[in-house]
Amino acid sequence: MLVSEICLGAMTFGGAEGPLYRMLGSLGQDQVDRIVGTALDAGVNFVDTADVYSAGESEIMLGQALKGRRDEVVLATKLAARVGPGVNEIGLSRLHTARALEDSLRRLGTDHIDLYQLHNVDPLTPIEETLGALNDAVRQGKIRYIGCSNLAAWQVVKALGVSALRDLAGFASVQAYYSLVGRDLEHELLPMIEEYELGLMVWAPLAGGFLSGKFDRAGASDPASRHAQQGYPDFPPIDRTHAYDVIDVLKTVAARHEVSVARVALAWVLARPAVTTVIVGVRRPEQLADNLAAADLSLTEEDLARLDEVSRIPAPYPAWVQRNSILGRAAPQPVR
């Protein structure tokens, strides 16, 4: 299954009644129709949402926007987050998985979901139960592929092992946070993804808008941006002292190419090993156009090296020990 390098994220769709999603976007149906249509006309064939986004409004609006064009897209959604007050309206049990899937199909107005993803872990449900429920839905034709998001590398590998042992559908993809100011997945997740040849969907490649060009050491040029809001959780978490160094280099590279800071930040992620697609969430068509152009921006080796150097984070244990071992093997010293 082939997907576009840019995936349209639907977290900004709906949510006018809730404070969190109102800040993220709160787009109405007309705006959603325009953004989805623009993306599809530009060649995007991949759209990602979740049952929890705007309490289900995102799926409803996306389904409406895709009417007549459903077969043009790879449609992805997720489950696991709380979607109601009941004790079973959360998690990855067989009960909730079956209910969540049916609810998403109804809201999206489709008879199948192309990629159904675990949105998080459920410490109370054995992964065998979840994978069994998903496998049943695959056999019923309600799901084409399954994936996961926000799992640790060992949890993904355990699930892959269970799927192989029991002849169940296995994860085809991992959705994870990755940006120039958030490179943690390079230590465990990225090597695992490459080893098992999984697709990598990157969420928040602009660190929730922090790398959009609106922020620098002087502050935020857009006071309405969520990272500029007092009391709003820093999501994803950002070491701002380090991040401003990254932004300084981003601005230099962007000026050299005469493009936006956001476009350079996205192009860097797209150039990283194993990245399949980056998910972009937008409020306006002009934001979408600029994000789409990142797929055509070729950064030079010098650009990539400078961005890589300024954004690098220390390797955790045991990675730094293993790296020393590998380097020692590559350059052996004579025995005396």
C-alpha positions as CSV (number, residue, x, y, z in Angstrom):
1,M,0.0,0.0,0.0
2,L,1.5,3.3,-1.1
3,V,0.9,6.6,0.6
4,S,1.9,10.2,-0.1
5,E,4.9,11.7,1.7
6,I,2.5,14.2,3.2
7,C,-0.4,12.9,5.3
8,L,-3.3,15.2,6.1
9,G,-4.0,15.2,9.9
10,A,-7.5,15.9,11.0
11,M,-7.0,17.0,14.6
12,T,-8.0,20.6,13.6
13,F,-11.4,19.4,12.4
14,G,-14.3,20.4,14.7
15,G,-14.0,21.0,18.4
16,A,-15.7,24.5,18.7
17,E,-17.3,23.5,22.0
18,G,-14.1,22.2,23.7
19,P,-11.2,24.4,24.9
20,L,-8.5,22.1,23.8
21,Y,-9.7,21.4,20.2
22,R,-11.0,25.0,19.9
23,M,-7.4,26.1,20.4
24,L,-6.1,23.4,18.0
25,G,-8.4,24.4,15.1
26,S,-12.1,24.2,15.6
27,L,-12.6,24.2,11.8
28,G,-16.2,24.1,10.5
29,Q,-17.4,21.8,7.7
30,D,-16.9,24.3,4.9
31,Q,-13.3,24.8,5.9
32,V,-12.7,21.1,6.3
33,D,-14.2,20.5,2.8
34,R,-11.9,23.1,1.3
35,I,-8.7,21.7,3.0
36,V,-9.5,18.1,2.2
37,G,-10.3,18.9,-1.4
38,T,-7.2,21.0,-1.8
39,A,-5.0,18.2,-0.3
40,L,-6.5,15.5,-2.5
41,D,-6.3,17.6,-5.7
42,A,-2.6,18.2,-4.9
43,G,-1.9,14.4,-4.7
44,V,-2.3,13.6,-1.0
45,N,-3.8,10.2,-0.7
46,F,-3.4,9.7,3.1
47,V,-5.6,11.1,5.8
48,D,-5.3,10.4,9.6
49,T,-7.7,11.0,12.4
50,A,-8.8,9.5,15.7
51,D,-12.0,8.7,17.5
52,V,-11.1,11.1,20.4
53,Y,-10.4,14.1,18.2
54,S,-13.1,16.7,19.0
55,A,-15.2,14.0,20.7
56,G,-15.8,12.3,17.3
57,E,-16.5,15.4,15.3
58,S,-13.3,15.1,13.4
59,E,-14.3,11.7,12.0
60,I,-17.8,12.9,11.1
61,M,-16.5,16.0,9.3
62,L,-13.8,14.0,7.5
63,G,-16.4,11.4,6.4
64,Q,-18.5,14.2,5.0
65,A,-15.6,15.8,3.2
66,L,-14.7,12.5,1.6
67,K,-18.1,11.8,0.1
68,G,-17.6,10.8,-3.5
69,R,-13.8,10.6,-3.1
70,R,-13.5,7.8,-0.5
71,D,-11.7,5.5,-2.9
72,E,-9.0,8.1,-3.5
73,V,-7.6,7.9,0.0
74,V,-6.0,5.7,2.5
75,L,-8.1,6.4,5.5
76,A,-6.5,6.0,9.0
77,T,-8.0,6.4,12.4
78,K,-7.1,5.3,16.0
79,L,-8.6,4.0,19.2
80,A,-7.7,3.6,22.9
81,A,-8.5,7.1,24.4
82,R,-11.5,7.7,26.6
83,V,-14.6,8.4,24.5
84,G,-17.2,8.4,27.1
85,P,-17.9,8.3,30.9
86,G,-18.4,4.5,31.1
87,V,-15.7,2.3,32.6
88,N,-15.4,0.3,29.3
89,E,-15.3,3.4,27.0
90,I,-11.6,3.4,27.0
91,G,-8.7,1.1,26.3
92,L,-8.0,-1.9,24.0
93,S,-10.2,-4.7,25.4
94,R,-12.1,-6.8,22.9
95,L,-15.3,-5.2,24.0
96,H,-14.1,-1.6,23.5
97,T,-12.2,-2.4,20.3
98,A,-15.3,-3.8,18.7
99,R,-17.5,-0.9,19.8
100,A,-14.9,1.7,18.9
101,L,-14.5,0.3,15.4
102,E,-18.2,0.2,14.7
103,D,-18.6,3.8,16.0
104,S,-15.7,5.0,13.8
105,L,-17.1,3.3,10.7
106,R,-20.5,5.0,11.4
107,R,-19.0,8.4,11.9
108,L,-16.7,8.2,8.9
109,G,-19.5,6.9,6.7
110,T,-17.5,4.0,5.3
111,D,-17.6,0.2,5.4
112,H,-13.9,-0.2,6.1
113,I,-10.9,1.6,7.6
114,D,-7.6,1.2,5.7
115,L,-5.3,1.6,8.7
116,Y,-6.6,1.1,12.2
117,Q,-4.1,2.1,14.9
118,L,-3.7,1.7,18.6
119,H,-3.5,5.2,19.9
120,N,-1.7,4.3,23.1
121,V,-1.0,1.3,25.4
122,D,-3.6,-0.3,27.7
123,P,-1.8,-1.7,30.7
124,L,-5.0,-3.7,31.8
125,T,-5.5,-5.6,28.5
126,P,-3.1,-8.3,27.3
127,I,-1.9,-7.5,23.8
128,E,-3.0,-11.0,22.7
129,E,-6.7,-10.0,23.3
130,T,-6.3,-6.7,21.4
131,L,-4.6,-8.3,18.4
132,G,-7.2,-11.1,18.3
133,A,-10.0,-8.6,18.2
134,L,-8.3,-6.6,15.4
135,N,-7.5,-9.8,13.5
136,D,-11.2,-10.7,13.6
137,A,-12.1,-7.3,12.1
138,V,-9.4,-7.8,9.4
139,R,-11.0,-11.1,8.4
140,Q,-14.4,-9.5,8.3
141,G,-13.1,-6.9,5.9
142,K,-13.7,-4.0,8.2
143,I,-10.0,-3.2,8.5
144,R,-7.3,-3.5,5.9
145,Y,-4.1,-3.0,8.0
146,I,-3.3,-2.4,11.6
147,G,-0.7,-0.1,13.2
148,C,0.2,1.5,16.5
149,S,1.1,4.9,17.9
150,N,3.0,6.0,21.0
151,L,4.3,2.5,21.9
152,A,7.8,1.8,23.1
153,A,10.0,-0.3,20.8
154,W,9.8,-3.4,23.1
155,Q,6.0,-3.2,23.1
156,V,5.9,-3.1,19.3
157,V,8.3,-6.0,19.0
158,K,6.3,-8.1,21.6
159,A,3.1,-7.4,19.6
160,L,4.9,-8.5,16.3
161,G,6.0,-11.7,18.0
162,V,2.5,-12.5,19.2
163,S,1.1,-11.9,15.8
164,A,3.7,-14.1,14.2
165,L,3.3,-16.9,16.8
166,R,-0.5,-16.9,16.5
167,D,-0.8,-16.1,12.8
168,L,-2.6,-12.8,13.5
169,A,-2.5,-9.6,11.5
170,G,0.6,-7.7,12.6
171,F,1.4,-4.0,12.7
172,A,2.2,-2.5,9.4
173,S,3.2,0.9,10.7
174,V,4.2,3.0,13.7
175,Q,3.0,6.6,14.3
176,A,5.5,8.5,16.5
177,Y,6.6,12.0,17.4
178,Y,9.7,13.2,15.6
179,S,11.0,16.6,14.9
180,L,14.2,18.7,15.0
181,V,13.5,19.4,18.7
182,G,12.3,15.9,19.5
183,R,14.7,13.1,18.3
184,D,14.2,10.6,21.1
185,L,12.8,7.9,18.7
186,E,16.2,7.6,17.0
187,H,17.5,5.6,20.0
188,E,15.1,2.6,20.1
189,L,12.1,3.1,17.8
190,L,13.9,4.0,14.6
191,P,16.3,1.1,14.6
192,M,13.4,-1.3,15.4
193,I,11.3,0.2,12.6
194,E,14.1,-0.3,10.1
195,E,14.8,-3.8,11.3
196,Y,11.2,-4.9,10.9
197,E,10.5,-2.8,7.8
198,L,7.5,-1.0,9.3
199,G,6.1,2.2,7.9
200,L,6.8,5.4,10.0
201,M,4.2,8.0,10.2
202,V,5.5,11.2,11.9
203,W,3.2,13.2,14.1
204,A,4.0,16.8,15.2
205,P,6.9,17.2,12.7
206,L,6.8,21.0,13.6
207,A,6.7,20.2,17.3
208,G,3.1,21.4,17.6
209,G,3.8,24.6,15.7
210,F,6.9,25.6,17.6
211,L,9.0,25.2,14.4
212,S,6.5,26.9,12.2
213,G,8.5,30.2,12.1
214,K,6.3,31.9,14.7
215,F,8.8,31.5,17.6
216,D,12.3,32.7,18.3
217,R,14.2,34.1,21.3
218,A,12.2,37.3,21.1
219,G,8.9,35.4,21.7
220,A,5.9,34.4,19.6
221,S,4.8,36.4,16.6
222,D,1.4,34.8,17.0
223,P,0.0,35.2,20.5
224,A,-2.8,32.8,19.7
225,S,-0.4,29.9,19.1
226,R,-0.8,27.2,21.7
227,H,2.8,27.2,22.7
228,A,2.3,30.9,23.6
229,Q,-0.7,30.3,25.9
230,Q,-0.2,30.5,29.6
231,G,-1.3,27.4,31.5
232,Y,-1.5,25.3,28.3
233,P,0.6,22.1,28.6
234,D,3.8,22.1,26.6
235,F,2.8,19.4,24.2
236,P,5.0,18.0,22.9
237,P,7.5,19.0,25.6
238,I,10.3,21.3,24.3
239,D,13.6,22.3,25.8
240,R,13.3,25.9,24.6
241,T,17.0,26.8,25.2
242,H,18.0,24.1,22.9
243,A,15.1,24.7,20.5
244,Y,16.1,28.3,19.9
245,D,19.5,27.2,18.7
246,V,17.7,24.9,16.2
247,I,15.5,27.7,15.1
248,D,18.5,30.0,14.4
249,V,19.9,27.4,12.0
250,L,16.5,26.8,10.5
251,K,16.2,30.5,9.7
252,T,19.6,30.5,8.0
253,V,18.8,27.5,5.8
254,A,15.3,28.8,5.0
255,A,16.7,32.2,3.9
256,R,19.3,30.5,1.7
257,H,16.5,28.5,-0.1
258,E,14.0,31.5,0.1
259,V,11.4,29.3,1.7
260,S,9.6,29.2,5.1
261,V,11.1,27.8,8.3
262,A,8.3,25.3,8.5
263,R,9.1,24.0,5.0
264,V,12.7,23.4,6.0
265,A,11.7,21.6,9.2
266,L,9.4,19.3,7.4
267,A,12.0,18.6,4.6
268,W,14.5,17.6,7.3
269,V,12.1,15.0,8.7
270,L,11.3,13.7,5.3
271,A,15.0,13.2,4.6
272,R,15.5,11.0,7.7
273,P,16.0,7.3,7.4
274,A,12.8,5.1,7.5
275,V,10.3,8.0,7.4
276,T,7.4,7.1,5.2
277,T,5.1,10.1,5.7
278,V,4.7,13.2,7.9
279,I,1.3,14.2,9.2
280,V,0.5,17.9,8.9
281,G,-2.5,19.6,10.6
282,V,-3.5,22.9,9.2
283,R,-6.1,25.6,9.7
284,R,-5.8,27.4,6.4
285,P,-5.3,26.3,2.7
286,E,-2.1,28.5,2.5
287,Q,-0.6,26.6,5.4
288,L,-1.4,23.3,3.6
289,A,0.2,24.6,0.3
290,D,3.4,25.5,2.1
291,N,3.6,22.2,3.9
292,L,3.0,20.2,0.7
293,A,5.9,22.0,-0.9
294,A,8.2,20.5,1.6
295,A,8.1,17.2,-0.3
296,D,9.8,19.0,-3.2
297,L,12.5,20.8,-1.2
298,S,15.9,19.2,-1.5
299,L,18.2,20.2,1.3
300,T,21.9,20.2,0.6
301,E,24.3,17.9,2.5
302,E,25.6,21.0,4.2
303,D,22.0,22.0,5.3
304,L,21.3,18.5,6.6
305,A,24.6,18.4,8.4
306,R,24.1,21.7,10.2
307,L,20.6,20.9,11.2
308,D,21.6,17.4,12.4
309,E,24.5,18.9,14.5
310,V,22.5,21.6,16.2
311,S,19.5,19.3,17.0
312,R,21.5,16.2,18.1
313,I,20.7,15.0,21.7
314,P,23.0,12.8,23.8
315,A,22.7,9.1,23.4
316,P,21.1,7.3,26.4
317,Y,22.5,4.2,28.1
318,P,23.1,1.6,26.7
319,A,23.4,3.2,23.3
320,W,26.5,5.1,24.1
321,V,28.2,2.0,25.4
322,Q,27.3,0.0,22.3
323,R,28.4,2.8,20.1
324,N,31.8,2.8,21.7
325,S,32.0,-1.0,21.2
326,I,31.1,-0.6,17.5
327,L,33.7,2.1,17.0
328,G,36.3,0.0,18.7
329,R,35.6,-2.9,16.4
330,A,35.8,-0.7,13.4
331,A,39.2,0.6,14.4
332,P,41.0,-2.2,16.3
333,Q,44.2,-1.3,18.2
334,P,47.2,-3.7,18.1
335,V,47.8,-5.9,21.1
336,R,51.0,-5.0,22.9
